[in-house]
Amino acid sequence: MLSRTSHALGPLRSLSRALSRPAAALHPTSSAHALRTPAFSHLSSLPRSFSSTPLCRQQPHAPQSTPTISQDLYDEVADRDMETLHENLEIFCEQYGKDDWEVEYSSGVLNLTLPPYGTYVLNKQPPNLQIWLSSPLSGPNRFEFQPASVEEEEEGVWEGVWVSCRDGERLGGIVERELRGILKEVEGPEGWEGVGMK
């Protein structure tokens, strides 16, 4: 009778022994896996947020009231302001630049080459309704158009400024400040009227 009982308890003893072993003994790879797994791996299971909001409006210093303008109005304002920049930068190069300073504007892309300082590139970005700037002094930046007032927006006047998505600074202000700094370095005259936009 005793031998039958011992035989019947055999599987229970095996289970009891297995439960009393350390986890590493049951799963030899578990401790090695724990060492290889970074402490922050749980972050991958956190919910992710996706947004269709343009990058410009996600930045802390971005203009909060920037409206979404139509593609036609964007083209009108961007073309007007890029032409203004081009005209005033031509004056800048002709009057104050050396022979190798030049500006070119074609198909929505403006290049201002100022050796030895580098090249400014401004270009329209119609899909984003933005103007992008690449400056040899301050780096890349993106700008969205901000009307001067809601009334002007409703009337279709569209006076306003191109405001940086990075820090809220104005496109005209950045370019003009940097170019005036270059003029001081080359000891150019101080009579330049600027880029012609805010």
DRENPA-3360 file (N, C-alpha, C; in nm, 2 decimals, always signed):
BEGIN
1 = MLSRTSHA = +0.08/-0.12/+0.00/+0.00/+0.00/+0.00/+0.09/+0.12/+0.00 ~ +0.19/+0.12/+0.08/+0.28/+0.24/+0.09/+0.35/+0.26/-0.04 ~ +0.39/+0.16/-0.11/+0.46/+0.17/-0.23/+0.37/+0.23/-0.34 ~ +0.24/+0.20/-0.33/+0.15/+0.26/-0.42/+0.13/+0.41/-0.40 ~ +0.13/+0.44/-0.27/+0.11/+0.59/-0.24/+0.23/+0.66/-0.28 ~ +0.35/+0.61/-0.26/+0.48/+0.68/-0.30/+0.48/+0.69/-0.45 ~ +0.43/+0.59/-0.52/+0.43/+0.59/-0.67/+0.33/+0.70/-0.72 ~ +0.22/+0.71/-0.65/+0.12/+0.81/-0.69/+0.17/+0.95/-0.66;
9 = LGPLRSLS = +0.25/+0.97/-0.55/+0.30/+1.11/-0.52/+0.42/+1.15/-0.60 ~ +0.47/+1.06/-0.68/+0.59/+1.09/-0.76/+0.58/+1.21/-0.84 ~ +0.47/+1.22/-0.92/+0.46/+1.34/-1.01/+0.45/+1.47/-0.93 ~ +0.38/+1.46/-0.81/+0.37/+1.58/-0.73/+0.50/+1.62/-0.67 ~ +0.59/+1.53/-0.63/+0.72/+1.56/-0.58/+0.80/+1.63/-0.69 ~ +0.79/+1.58/-0.81/+0.86/+1.64/-0.93/+0.82/+1.78/-0.95 ~ +0.69/+1.81/-0.94/+0.63/+1.94/-0.96/+0.68/+2.03/-0.85 ~ +0.68/+1.98/-0.72/+0.72/+2.06/-0.61/+0.87/+2.10/-0.62;
17 = RALSRPAA = +0.95/+2.01/-0.67/+1.10/+2.04/-0.69/+1.11/+2.14/-0.80 ~ +1.04/+2.13/-0.90/+1.05/+2.23/-1.01/+1.01/+2.37/-0.97 ~ +0.91/+2.37/-0.89/+0.86/+2.51/-0.84/+0.96/+2.57/-0.74 ~ +1.03/+2.49/-0.67/+1.13/+2.54/-0.57/+1.26/+2.59/-0.64 ~ +1.29/+2.55/-0.77/+1.41/+2.59/-0.83/+1.41/+2.74/-0.87 ~ +1.52/+2.81/-0.88/+1.53/+2.95/-0.92/+1.48/+2.95/-1.07 ~ +1.43/+3.07/-1.10/+1.38/+3.09/-1.24/+1.48/+3.07/-1.34 ~ +1.61/+3.10/-1.31/+1.72/+3.09/-1.41/+1.74/+2.94/-1.44;
25 = ALHPTSSA = +1.71/+2.85/-1.34/+1.74/+2.71/-1.36/+1.63/+2.65/-1.45 ~ +1.51/+2.70/-1.44/+1.40/+2.66/-1.53/+1.42/+2.71/-1.67 ~ +1.47/+2.83/-1.69/+1.49/+2.89/-1.82/+1.63/+2.95/-1.83 ~ +1.72/+2.86/-1.87/+1.86/+2.90/-1.87/+1.89/+3.03/-1.95 ~ +1.81/+3.06/-2.05/+1.84/+3.18/-2.13/+1.77/+3.30/-2.07 ~ +1.69/+3.29/-1.97/+1.61/+3.41/-1.92/+1.71/+3.51/-1.86 ~ +1.80/+3.47/-1.78/+1.89/+3.56/-1.71/+1.98/+3.63/-1.81 ~ +2.03/+3.56/-1.91/+2.11/+3.62/-2.01/+2.03/+3.72/-2.09;
33 = HALRTPAF = +1.90/+3.68/-2.12/+1.82/+3.77/-2.19/+1.79/+3.90/-2.12 ~ +1.78/+3.88/-1.98/+1.75/+4.00/-1.90/+1.87/+4.10/-1.91 ~ +1.99/+4.04/-1.92/+2.11/+4.12/-1.92/+2.12/+4.20/-2.05 ~ +2.07/+4.13/-2.16/+2.08/+4.20/-2.29/+1.97/+4.30/-2.32 ~ +1.86/+4.29/-2.24/+1.74/+4.38/-2.26/+1.76/+4.51/-2.19 ~ +1.76/+4.62/-2.27/+1.78/+4.75/-2.20/+1.67/+4.78/-2.10 ~ +1.70/+4.86/-2.00/+1.61/+4.89/-1.90/+1.49/+4.97/-1.95 ~ +1.50/+5.04/-2.07/+1.39/+5.12/-2.12/+1.31/+5.05/-2.23;
41 = SHLSSLPR = +1.33/+4.92/-2.24/+1.26/+4.85/-2.34/+1.11/+4.85/-2.33 ~ +1.06/+4.88/-2.20/+0.92/+4.89/-2.18/+0.86/+5.01/-2.26 ~ +0.94/+5.10/-2.29/+0.89/+5.22/-2.36/+0.83/+5.19/-2.50 ~ +0.88/+5.08/-2.56/+0.83/+5.04/-2.69/+0.68/+5.00/-2.68 ~ +0.63/+4.97/-2.56/+0.49/+4.93/-2.55/+0.40/+5.05/-2.52 ~ +0.46/+5.17/-2.50/+0.38/+5.28/-2.47/+0.31/+5.33/-2.60 ~ +0.19/+5.38/-2.58/+0.12/+5.43/-2.70/+0.19/+5.54/-2.77 ~ +0.19/+5.55/-2.90/+0.26/+5.65/-2.97/+0.15/+5.75/-3.03;
49 = SFSSTPLC = +0.19/+5.88/-3.03/+0.09/+5.97/-3.09/+0.14/+6.02/-3.22 ~ +0.05/+6.02/-3.32/+0.08/+6.07/-3.45/+0.00/+6.19/-3.48 ~ +0.06/+6.28/-3.55/-0.01/+6.41/-3.58/+0.00/+6.45/-3.72 ~ -0.10/+6.50/-3.78/-0.10/+6.55/-3.92/-0.07/+6.70/-3.92 ~ -0.05/+6.76/-3.80/-0.02/+6.90/-3.79/+0.11/+6.93/-3.85 ~ +0.13/+7.03/-3.93/+0.26/+7.06/-3.99/+0.36/+7.09/-3.88 ~ +0.49/+7.05/-3.91/+0.59/+7.07/-3.81/+0.60/+7.21/-3.75 ~ +0.57/+7.31/-3.83/+0.58/+7.45/-3.79/+0.49/+7.47/-3.67;
57 = RQQPHAPQ = +0.37/+7.41/-3.67/+0.28/+7.44/-3.56/+0.30/+7.36/-3.44 ~ +0.40/+7.26/-3.45/+0.43/+7.18/-3.33/+0.54/+7.24/-3.25 ~ +0.61/+7.34/-3.30/+0.72/+7.40/-3.24/+0.68/+7.49/-3.13 ~ +0.75/+7.50/-3.01/+0.71/+7.58/-2.90/+0.70/+7.73/-2.93 ~ +0.78/+7.78/-3.02/+0.78/+7.93/-3.05/+0.70/+7.96/-3.18 ~ +0.64/+7.86/-3.24/+0.57/+7.88/-3.36/+0.45/+7.97/-3.35 ~ +0.41/+8.05/-3.45/+0.30/+8.13/-3.44/+0.17/+8.05/-3.41 ~ +0.10/+8.09/-3.31/-0.02/+8.01/-3.27/-0.14/+8.04/-3.35;
65 = STPTISQD = -0.15/+8.15/-3.42/-0.27/+8.19/-3.49/-0.25/+8.18/-3.64 ~ -0.15/+8.11/-3.69/-0.12/+8.11/-3.83/-0.23/+8.03/-3.90 ~ -0.30/+8.10/-3.99/-0.41/+8.03/-4.06/-0.36/+7.94/-4.17 ~ -0.44/+7.85/-4.21/-0.41/+7.77/-4.33/-0.46/+7.85/-4.45 ~ -0.37/+7.89/-4.54/-0.41/+7.96/-4.66/-0.42/+7.87/-4.78 ~ -0.50/+7.91/-4.88/-0.51/+7.83/-4.99/-0.39/+7.82/-5.07 ~ -0.38/+7.72/-5.16/-0.26/+7.71/-5.25/-0.24/+7.83/-5.34 ~ -0.36/+7.88/-5.39/-0.35/+8.00/-5.48/-0.30/+8.12/-5.41;
73 = LYDEVADR = -0.35/+8.14/-5.29/-0.30/+8.26/-5.21/-0.15/+8.25/-5.17 ~ -0.12/+8.12/-5.13/+0.02/+8.10/-5.10/+0.11/+8.13/-5.22 ~ +0.08/+8.08/-5.34/+0.16/+8.11/-5.45/+0.17/+8.26/-5.48 ~ +0.06/+8.33/-5.47/+0.06/+8.47/-5.49/+0.15/+8.55/-5.40 ~ +0.14/+8.52/-5.27/+0.22/+8.59/-5.17/+0.37/+8.55/-5.18 ~ +0.39/+8.42/-5.19/+0.53/+8.37/-5.20/+0.60/+8.42/-5.32 ~ +0.53/+8.42/-5.43/+0.59/+8.47/-5.56/+0.63/+8.62/-5.54 ~ +0.53/+8.70/-5.49/+0.55/+8.84/-5.47/+0.67/+8.87/-5.38;
81 = DMETLHEN = +0.68/+8.79/-5.26/+0.79/+8.82/-5.17/+0.92/+8.77/-5.22 ~ +0.92/+8.66/-5.29/+1.05/+8.61/-5.34/+1.10/+8.71/-5.45 ~ +1.01/+8.76/-5.53/+1.06/+8.86/-5.63/+1.11/+8.99/-5.56 ~ +1.05/+9.03/-5.45/+1.10/+9.15/-5.38/+1.24/+9.12/-5.32 ~ +1.26/+9.00/-5.27/+1.39/+8.96/-5.22/+1.49/+8.96/-5.33 ~ +1.45/+8.91/-5.44/+1.55/+8.90/-5.56/+1.59/+9.04/-5.60 ~ +1.49/+9.13/-5.62/+1.53/+9.26/-5.67/+1.62/+9.33/-5.57 ~ +1.59/+9.32/-5.44/+1.68/+9.39/-5.34/+1.81/+9.33/-5.32;
89 = LEIFCEQY = +1.82/+9.20/-5.34/+1.95/+9.13/-5.33/+2.03/+9.16/-5.46 ~ +1.97/+9.18/-5.57/+2.05/+9.23/-5.69/+2.11/+9.36/-5.66 ~ +2.04/+9.45/-5.60/+2.10/+9.58/-5.56/+2.21/+9.56/-5.47 ~ +2.19/+9.48/-5.37/+2.29/+9.45/-5.27/+2.42/+9.40/-5.34 ~ +2.41/+9.31/-5.43/+2.53/+9.25/-5.50/+2.60/+9.36/-5.59 ~ +2.52/+9.43/-5.66/+2.57/+9.53/-5.75/+2.64/+9.64/-5.68 ~ +2.58/+9.69/-5.58/+2.64/+9.81/-5.51/+2.75/+9.78/-5.41 ~ +2.73/+9.67/-5.34/+2.82/+9.65/-5.23/+2.91/+9.52/-5.24;
97 = GKDDWEVE = +2.87/+9.44/-5.34/+2.95/+9.31/-5.35/+3.07/+9.32/-5.43 ~ +3.15/+9.21/-5.42/+3.26/+9.20/-5.50/+3.22/+9.14/-5.64 ~ +3.31/+9.12/-5.73/+3.27/+9.07/-5.86/+3.22/+8.93/-5.85 ~ +3.25/+8.85/-5.75/+3.20/+8.72/-5.74/+3.08/+8.70/-5.66 ~ +3.02/+8.81/-5.61/+2.89/+8.80/-5.54/+2.78/+8.80/-5.65 ~ +2.68/+8.71/-5.64/+2.57/+8.71/-5.73/+2.45/+8.65/-5.68 ~ +2.34/+8.68/-5.74/+2.21/+8.63/-5.70/+2.13/+8.58/-5.82 ~ +2.07/+8.46/-5.81/+1.99/+8.40/-5.92/+1.86/+8.36/-5.86;
105 = YSSGVLNL = +1.76/+8.38/-5.94/+1.62/+8.33/-5.90/+1.56/+8.26/-6.02 ~ +1.51/+8.14/-6.00/+1.45/+8.06/-6.10/+1.36/+7.95/-6.04 ~ +1.24/+7.94/-6.09/+1.15/+7.83/-6.05/+1.13/+7.82/-5.90 ~ +1.12/+7.93/-5.84/+1.09/+7.93/-5.70/+1.21/+7.91/-5.61 ~ +1.33/+7.91/-5.67/+1.46/+7.89/-5.59/+1.55/+8.01/-5.61 ~ +1.59/+8.07/-5.50/+1.68/+8.19/-5.50/+1.81/+8.15/-5.44 ~ +1.92/+8.17/-5.51/+2.05/+8.15/-5.46/+2.13/+8.28/-5.45 ~ +2.18/+8.31/-5.33/+2.27/+8.43/-5.31/+2.40/+8.38/-5.27;
113 = TLPPYGTY = +2.50/+8.39/-5.36/+2.64/+8.34/-5.34/+2.73/+8.46/-5.30 ~ +2.79/+8.44/-5.18/+2.87/+8.55/-5.13/+3.00/+8.49/-5.08 ~ +3.09/+8.46/-5.17/+3.22/+8.41/-5.13/+3.30/+8.52/-5.04 ~ +3.37/+8.49/-4.94/+3.39/+8.35/-4.88/+3.29/+8.31/-4.78 ~ +3.18/+8.38/-4.76/+3.08/+8.35/-4.66/+3.00/+8.23/-4.68 ~ +2.97/+8.20/-4.81/+2.89/+8.09/-4.84/+2.77/+8.13/-4.93 ~ +2.67/+8.04/-4.94/+2.56/+8.06/-5.02/+2.43/+8.05/-4.94 ~ +2.34/+8.15/-4.96/+2.20/+8.15/-4.91/+2.12/+8.08/-5.02;
121 = VLNKQPPN = +2.03/+7.99/-4.97/+1.93/+7.93/-5.06/+1.79/+7.95/-5.00 ~ +1.70/+8.02/-5.07/+1.56/+8.04/-5.03/+1.48/+7.97/-5.13 ~ +1.38/+7.89/-5.09/+1.30/+7.82/-5.19/+1.16/+7.80/-5.14 ~ +1.07/+7.81/-5.23/+0.93/+7.79/-5.20/+0.91/+7.64/-5.18 ~ +0.82/+7.61/-5.08/+0.78/+7.47/-5.06/+0.62/+7.47/-5.06 ~ +0.57/+7.46/-5.18/+0.42/+7.46/-5.20/+0.35/+7.35/-5.12 ~ +0.40/+7.23/-5.12/+0.32/+7.13/-5.04/+0.30/+7.17/-4.90 ~ +0.39/+7.24/-4.84/+0.39/+7.28/-4.69/+0.34/+7.42/-4.68;
129 = LQIWLSSP = +0.32/+7.49/-4.79/+0.28/+7.64/-4.78/+0.38/+7.71/-4.70 ~ +0.51/+7.69/-4.73/+0.62/+7.75/-4.66/+0.73/+7.80/-4.75 ~ +0.82/+7.88/-4.70/+0.94/+7.92/-4.76/+1.05/+7.86/-4.67 ~ +1.15/+7.80/-4.73/+1.26/+7.74/-4.66/+1.39/+7.83/-4.69 ~ +1.47/+7.84/-4.58/+1.59/+7.92/-4.59/+1.71/+7.83/-4.55 ~ +1.81/+7.83/-4.62/+1.94/+7.77/-4.58/+2.04/+7.88/-4.58 ~ +2.09/+7.91/-4.46/+2.18/+8.02/-4.44/+2.32/+7.97/-4.40 ~ +2.43/+8.02/-4.46/+2.56/+7.98/-4.42/+2.60/+8.02/-4.28;
137 = LSGPNRFE = +2.52/+8.12/-4.22/+2.55/+8.17/-4.09/+2.46/+8.11/-3.98 ~ +2.33/+8.10/-4.01/+2.24/+8.05/-3.91/+2.17/+7.91/-3.93 ~ +2.21/+7.85/-4.05/+2.16/+7.72/-4.08/+2.02/+7.72/-4.14 ~ +1.95/+7.60/-4.14/+1.82/+7.59/-4.20/+1.71/+7.64/-4.12 ~ +1.61/+7.69/-4.19/+1.49/+7.74/-4.12/+1.37/+7.73/-4.21 ~ +1.25/+7.73/-4.15/+1.13/+7.72/-4.23/+1.04/+7.83/-4.18 ~ +0.96/+7.88/-4.28/+0.87/+8.00/-4.25/+0.73/+7.97/-4.30 ~ +0.64/+8.02/-4.22/+0.50/+8.02/-4.27/+0.45/+8.16/-4.27;
145 = FQPASVEE = +0.35/+8.19/-4.36/+0.30/+8.32/-4.38/+0.20/+8.35/-4.27 ~ +0.21/+8.47/-4.20/+0.12/+8.51/-4.10/+0.06/+8.65/-4.14 ~ -0.07/+8.65/-4.17/-0.13/+8.78/-4.21/-0.12/+8.88/-4.10 ~ -0.12/+9.01/-4.14/-0.11/+9.12/-4.04/-0.24/+9.12/-3.95 ~ -0.35/+9.08/-4.01/-0.48/+9.09/-3.93/-0.58/+8.99/-3.99 ~ -0.68/+8.96/-3.91/-0.78/+8.87/-3.96/-0.86/+8.94/-4.07 ~ -0.88/+9.07/-4.05/-0.96/+9.15/-4.15/-0.89/+9.14/-4.29 ~ -0.76/+9.16/-4.29/-0.69/+9.15/-4.42/-0.70/+9.01/-4.48;
153 = EEEGVWEG = -0.70/+8.91/-4.39/-0.71/+8.78/-4.44/-0.84/+8.76/-4.51 ~ -0.95/+8.81/-4.45/-1.08/+8.80/-4.50/-1.10/+8.88/-4.63 ~ -1.03/+8.99/-4.64/-1.04/+9.07/-4.76/-0.95/+9.03/-4.87 ~ -0.86/+8.94/-4.84/-0.77/+8.89/-4.94/-0.65/+8.98/-4.97 ~ -0.62/+9.07/-4.88/-0.51/+9.17/-4.90/-0.38/+9.09/-4.88 ~ -0.37/+9.01/-4.77/-0.26/+8.93/-4.75/-0.13/+9.01/-4.73 ~ -0.13/+9.12/-4.65/-0.01/+9.18/-4.60/+0.03/+9.10/-4.48 ~ +0.15/+9.08/-4.46/+0.19/+9.01/-4.34/+0.34/+8.98/-4.34;
161 = VWVSCRDG = +0.38/+8.88/-4.27/+0.52/+8.84/-4.26/+0.54/+8.69/-4.26 ~ +0.66/+8.65/-4.30/+0.69/+8.50/-4.30/+0.76/+8.48/-4.16 ~ +0.70/+8.39/-4.08/+0.74/+8.37/-3.95/+0.81/+8.24/-3.93 ~ +0.93/+8.24/-3.86/+1.00/+8.11/-3.84/+0.93/+8.01/-3.76 ~ +0.93/+7.89/-3.81/+0.87/+7.78/-3.73/+0.96/+7.74/-3.61 ~ +1.09/+7.78/-3.61/+1.18/+7.74/-3.51/+1.18/+7.84/-3.39 ~ +1.17/+7.97/-3.42/+1.18/+8.06/-3.31/+1.09/+8.18/-3.32 ~ +1.01/+8.19/-3.42/+0.91/+8.30/-3.44/+0.98/+8.42/-3.50;
169 = ERLGGIVE = +1.10/+8.42/-3.54/+1.17/+8.53/-3.60/+1.12/+8.55/-3.75 ~ +1.13/+8.67/-3.80/+1.08/+8.70/-3.93/+1.19/+8.67/-4.04 ~ +1.15/+8.62/-4.15/+1.24/+8.59/-4.26/+1.32/+8.71/-4.30 ~ +1.25/+8.82/-4.33/+1.32/+8.94/-4.37/+1.42/+8.99/-4.27 ~ +1.38/+8.98/-4.14/+1.47/+9.03/-4.04/+1.60/+8.94/-4.03 ~ +1.59/+8.81/-4.04/+1.71/+8.73/-4.04/+1.80/+8.76/-4.15 ~ +1.75/+8.76/-4.27/+1.84/+8.78/-4.39/+1.90/+8.92/-4.39 ~ +1.82/+9.02/-4.35/+1.88/+9.15/-4.35/+1.98/+9.17/-4.24;
177 = RELRGILK = +1.96/+9.12/-4.13/+2.06/+9.13/-4.02/+2.19/+9.06/-4.05 ~ +2.18/+8.94/-4.11/+2.30/+8.87/-4.15/+2.38/+8.94/-4.26 ~ +2.31/+8.99/-4.36/+2.37/+9.06/-4.47/+2.44/+9.19/-4.42 ~ +2.37/+9.26/-4.33/+2.43/+9.39/-4.28/+2.56/+9.35/-4.20 ~ +2.56/+9.24/-4.13/+2.68/+9.20/-4.06/+2.79/+9.17/-4.16 ~ +2.76/+9.11/-4.27/+2.86/+9.09/-4.37/+2.92/+9.22/-4.43 ~ +2.83/+9.31/-4.45/+2.87/+9.45/-4.50/+2.97/+9.51/-4.41 ~ +2.94/+9.50/-4.28/+3.03/+9.56/-4.18/+3.17/+9.49/-4.19;
185 = EVEGPEGW = +3.17/+9.36/-4.21/+3.30/+9.29/-4.22/+3.38/+9.34/-4.34 ~ +3.31/+9.36/-4.45/+3.39/+9.40/-4.57/+3.40/+9.55/-4.58 ~ +3.35/+9.62/-4.47/+3.36/+9.77/-4.47/+3.28/+9.83/-4.58 ~ +3.17/+9.78/-4.61/+3.08/+9.83/-4.72/+3.01/+9.96/-4.66 ~ +2.96/+10.04/-4.75/+2.88/+10.16/-4.71/+2.76/+10.12/-4.64 ~ +2.70/+10.21/-4.56/+2.59/+10.18/-4.48/+2.46/+10.23/-4.54 ~ +2.46/+10.26/-4.67/+2.34/+10.31/-4.73/+2.24/+10.21/-4.79 ~ +2.27/+10.08/-4.77/+2.18/+9.98/-4.82/+2.04/+9.99/-4.76;
193 = EGVGMK = +1.93/+9.98/-4.84/+1.80/+9.99/-4.79/+1.74/+9.86/-4.74 ~ +1.81/+9.76/-4.75/+1.76/+9.63/-4.70/+1.69/+9.54/-4.80 ~ +1.63/+9.43/-4.75/+1.58/+9.33/-4.83/+1.44/+9.36/-4.88 ~ +1.38/+9.46/-4.83/+1.25/+9.51/-4.88/+1.13/+9.43/-4.82 ~ +1.15/+9.35/-4.71/+1.04/+9.29/-4.65/+1.07/+9.27/-4.50 ~ +0.97/+9.25/-4.42/+0.98/+9.24/-4.27/+1.03/+9.11/-4.24;
% end
